[in-house]
Amino acid sequence: MNTNVGAIDRLIRLLLASALFYLGFFLYGGTGLGIALVAVGGVMLVTALVGFCGLYQLLGIRTNKLTGSLHGK
């Protein structure tokens, strides 16, 4: 699986995921909104750690820079 999420994009996703986890667990804990915030934060966390975003793949977006021949097309 090729990565399509760049370093700055990953950092932003990590920061947003932590904010969403905080909101979901502490401010809106036990509500439907809290569960939704934690779910969205979880998806952002996974995409930041893995470096691949399915939505980016569908839309043809790449935020990482291709270097060398190690990256696929």
NORNOR-V359404 format. One record per run of one state. SS is the DSSP state (h for helix, s for strand, l for the rest). FROM is the first residue (numbers start at 1). TO is the last residue. Records with the same first field share a line. If there is no record, write none. Layout:
BEGIN
SS = FROM-TO ; FROM-TO
END
This chain:
BEGIN
l = 1-6 ; 28-31 ; 51-53 ; 60-73
h = 7-27 ; 32-50 ; 54-59
END
